């Protein structure tokens, strides 16, 4: 089964399929026609099955129709994080071989024009650079007839979702039609989505945790997917859309839930029935407060990674208080296990590396055979996370084998930031670790052995010019040396312990 089949099978063409900010709505019939119009336009730009289309867009009414049009043509969509710095954007476009890139006008400065590529600008600023074509080249086309569409297989790639890694080089996880349909099926089964489901995603569409994990299952069941504009999240705007769209299921990051809970007397408008939490595990005290304030609303905590199928396990409402800090059990169609250093199954309570398997797991990295072999084996995906199963069969996180930082729903890999800091002439060496943050759960702290003349503000500006803003360390600490073990390896656990309270100290000082 390919993903466009889901749209074609919708029995009610007059039902709303997608809503953007409660301002722009598309029925299944309108979405079908628009995707076929865009498919013709993309084909006239020279794109054919297997070619790569780059999308550097904020959440926008055009995003999903463009993505689904590309899927109909058998294109591989490269969904770029709009927070990336120009060098990061160029690396991904070059690595993927994207020949056409659609970009918001206000993001055009992130793109380094290359003659071999075609750029199409969505004019949110009213300005189209001379090296780009206006979005009108995609509008006004008659729909492509279905007999003009290429034959698709469930094993055909549908998108490349780039993730950073311990080496600091982003890798494109290949998502096939099979992967996307499998995620949609698993989540629809787990959460009992139906035609009356209205699922809202406030975060970015480029995330697998947004489209694939929440919107795709809603579309699979011919319900409705709802998006919010990118950035400037406010509780008032969220509540307005929840009411206008009569949302039933809502994905939130922990900081968003905290903002809801900090509004005294706030009631979630019916028919909201489930809050899906992405990011770090929810504190038991927060879960208890949610149940006290909104006893009829179900809580779900999700765990997963892009390579591992977006969502591998969920902790469902009935288990929140009995299994505090757990990440739950595998979703339908998925398996999870914990293995020791030799690949043997860990005993109950024994910490090891978490691995996941199932039809939603990516088939590997784009043009990265060595990285693919290192992460994927015998159908299993190594997550790089440490965990254990308790006696009741619930999975718990015990740490991150790759020292990943989870900040506001984004993954930050210290090696990538350290690689940038190492190129600064006034940095002798640096280590980046996670420290707690009230709003974003974690942020980066760079512990630097400086050369004379180094200054924290200069290092922050240096990083900001080369990395997405969320990857720039929130704190810079200068030290004379970094702690090491007998083998010379930096002891990051000591740095995490030493600077865990740095955010609290800064707030106390102000």
RAGI-V847438 format. One line per field, one symbol per residue. phi: phi as a letter, one per 30 degrees, with the letter a starting at -180 (. if undefined). psi: psi as a letter, one per 30 degrees, with the letter a starting at -180 (. if undefined). burial: 1 if it has 9 or more other C-alpha atoms within 8 Angstrom, else 0. Layout:
BEGIN
phi: ???
psi: ???
burial: ???
END
This chain:
BEGIN
phi: .cdeeedddddcdcddcbbchhcbbbdddddddddddddddddddjdbejdcccbcbdeaedddeddddddddidcdcccdddddeddddedddddidcbbcbdedcdddccebedcccccdddcicceddbcddedccidddddddcdddccddddcaccdbdaddicdbcddcceeeddddeddddddchdbdddbccbddddddddcdddbdedddecicbcbbcddihdbdddedddeddchdcbbdbcedddeddddceidcdddcebbcccciddddedddddddddbdccdcbccblbedcjibcbbccedceddbdidcibedeibbbbcbdeciddddeiddaddbbbldddedkcdhbddddddccahiccddiccaacdddicdbdclcdcidccbhiccbceeddddddddddccdaabcbdbdbddcibbdbccccccejdbedddddddddbbeedddedbbbcbdacdbcddiddddddddddcdcddddddddc
psi: klefeeeffkfjffkkekkjggekkkleeeeeeeeeeeeeeeefggklkflkkkjiklklffeeeeeeeeeefgljkjjkjfflleeeeeeeeeefgkfkkkkkefgfffkjkkeflkkkkjiffgkjlfglklfffflgklkklfffklkllffkkeljjkklafffkkkjkjjleeeeeeeeeeeeeeghlafgkjkkjfakffkffdeefeeeeeeeghbkkklllklhkkeeeeeeeeeefhkekkklleeeeeeefgjkgkkkklhkfkkkjlalkkkeeeeeeeeeeiffkkkkkkkalefggdjelkjleffeffikglgblklkgllklklafgglkklkfkkakkklklffklgakjhieeeeefekkhfkkkffkkalkafggkkkkfljfggkkjjhfkkkjeeeeeeeeffkfgjelkkklklkkeegellkkkjkjllkfkkeeeeeeeeffflkeffkkfkkkklflkklafggkkifeeeeeegfgeeeeeeef.
burial: 011101100100100111111100111111111111111111100011101111111110101011111111111111110001110111011001011111111011011000001111111000010001111011101011000011000101111111111101011111111111111111111000111011111111111111111111111111111111110000100110111011111111111110111000000011011111111011010011111001001111111111111111111100011000111111100111011100000100001111111111111111010001001100011111111111000111110110111111100111111111110101111111111110011111111111100100001101110111101110011010011100000111001100111010000000
END
